[in-house]
Amino acid sequence: MLKGKTIVLGITGGIAAYKAADLASKLTQAGARVETVMTEAAQKLISPLTLRNLTHRPVVTDMFTMASEYSEEHIALAEAASAVVVAPATANTIAKLAAGIADNMLTCVVLATEAPVIVCPAMNDVMYRNPVTQENLSRLRARGFTIVEPEYGRLASGKLGRGRLPETARIIEAIEQVLVRKEDLKDKRLVITAGGTREPIDPVRHIGNRSSGKMGYAIAEAARARGARVSLISANVSLPEPAGVEITRVNTADEMKEAVERAVKDADVLIMAAAVADYRPEKMLPAKIKKEDAETIVLKLVRTPDILGSVRGNFIRVGFAAESEDVIANAKKKLTAKGLDLIVANDITAPGSGFDADTNRVVIIDRDGNTQELPLMSKREVAEKILDRVKELFPRKG
């Protein structure tokens, strides 16, 4: 699968830089032409000679090197690349890529390439969890970069945490998946919902849920990166807008239903990742309720519309089931009742799978009752798996 592909391997100055030697070796053994670009800090941790001997190719170490046959090196490397892989990617390099800074050969290549870019963060777990680093990674995802999330284990500091460079096999799998599925959803139109609806009680208060919208946004970003035209119908979230995606903002279940009905008229796929409120107050009070006016308040709640159950057409329909018990049984019941093609079920009480987490552990169930249980992974990785299953259904839908 990698034979004849040109992989530009960018190595930055993280302690895991030594592991890049194994990655370069395995890529070369798989038939790829590996062009290595090292930052100045990386060269203090691993010798360029090591990479040269493993890849049988010159190693680019600065902006003005004449080591290879490439002229205007960063442009030529960028154009030659089938994919650019940054492994390990330090917090510093991630910040530069997010800001569009091009002050070394590696960042210049990334800025100049139109090839897929795969970023493999590796750093101290506190640095990785820092909101700045997470925001920078979100920006890169929104631009179509693939992020291979770091693994949990013993770090250079001696403590346990999430920050280890992913194993070589996992990085190679990500490269292969990106190269195979590049634009495999081209000319397909996907309608995706995300976030949690809010049903007003009065001008100030509402009934809502704890959905962050991260899963729906991850699917939208992944679909756009695979060439799809994406309409994202977003309820209340605090997330950066994905680039290249048409966004419709809604608040209530009724507003979401209207937006979905408009959007699916020429859709190939509807993925309802939003957490739609099941009930709303029968009437919205015109003025704010004053606490001193009553010791207790009784609200009469009525059902909201069943969007996924009522919106039908010749398109693939995917639902979600966030459950706290009997996850598989309840998800299968929902899939059958709504006549879905796929349903994605998760246990919201499980560690790493609850609301607002960056990871998820799900089971994908098809209309024939077949189940695919996925391990704990990032929501972007889950999104890719869901889209892989959706792609398999296109022949069935014609």
Beta strands, then each sheet from edge to edge (+ up, - down):
strand 1: 6-11
strand 2: 33-38
strand 3: 59-60
strand 4: 83-89
strand 5: 117-121
strand 6: 146-147
strand 7: 151-154
strand 8: 160-164
strand 9: 189-194
strand 10: 199-200
strand 11: 206-207
strand 12: 229-234
strand 13: 246-249
strand 14: 269-272
strand 15: 279-281
strand 16: 301-303
strand 17: 316-323
strand 18: 342-347
strand 19: 359-360
strand 20: 362-366
strand 21: 371-373
strand 22: 377-378
sheet 1: 3+ 2+ 1+ 4+ 5+ 6+
sheet 2: 7+ 8-
sheet 3: 13+ 12+ 9+ 14+ 17+ 18+ 20- 21+
sheet 4: 10+ 11-
sheet 5: 15+ 16-
sheet 6: 19+ 22-
end
